[in-house]
Amino acid sequence: MTLPRPLIAGNWKMNGHLADGTALARAVVAGSAGLAAELLICPPATLIGLVAREAEGSAVAVGGQDCHAKPGGAFTGDIAAPMLKDLGCRYVIVGHSERRTLHGERDSDVQAKAGAALAAGLAAIVCIGETLAERDSGATLPVIARQLAGSLPAGASAATLVVAYEPVWAIGTGRVASVDQVAEVHALIRRELGARLSDGAMVRILYGGSVKPDNAVSLLGVADVDGALVGGASLDAKAFLAIAAAAPARR
Ligand code: PGA
């Protein structure tokens, strides 16, 4: 069976200015040739244009970290999906746990944003993940199934949808989900996608949460892990490229 090409996505979060952002993007682009995985940089909105110019003509894609559900209008401070598309983005992350927690985004908000992304011609990276309290109470699988069902946009396909499983307790904490924990949740996501989409088997499911060069080989080797969403380590070109190099070639 053909397996999807791995995607290694770097989420710079609220980090980077003109000088260091240029240097980081340039170093990632310079090291990107010949990798089996597709590389994606999601810089802060202020640097998207700059990173898109650095990545032009390379295999490195550029994405946003969030978008509004509406294509434009009186929404001070927000960014519409067509604006991201206009800057050269191919992807946008929606529903990151930091948005869900710090900005009160619910599944229905995430679903609307993902729908806006698709309408603008972007692929949506839909993030889901349980909190530590949910895991400790044995609720992980129902929570993941509920978030997925509530966040998926209508009309999605493997070309326009990526799902990122990011256990909240593993983000930025140095705590990584075990291979068994990742396998269990990714298998559930795969089953749910298969039940909902005709090409659900080809939708890329990323793992995120303290992915580093030293754990990338084991995480990226788990069944149904089709890449990684990398936060902290994506701010270091060498580390990010080492993670990308750990993604297995597939065909
Ligand atoms: P981390 O972040 O790699 O720093 O844990 C991952 C994410 O939030 O996407």
Boltz pocket constraint, residues with backbone or C-beta under 6 A from the ligand:
constraints:
  - pocket:
      binder: B
      contacts: [[A, 11], [A, 166], [A, 170], [A, 171], [A, 172], [A, 173], [A, 174], [A, 208], [A, 209], [A, 210], [A, 211], [A, 229], [A, 230], [A, 231], [A, 232], [A, 233]]
      max_distance: 6.0
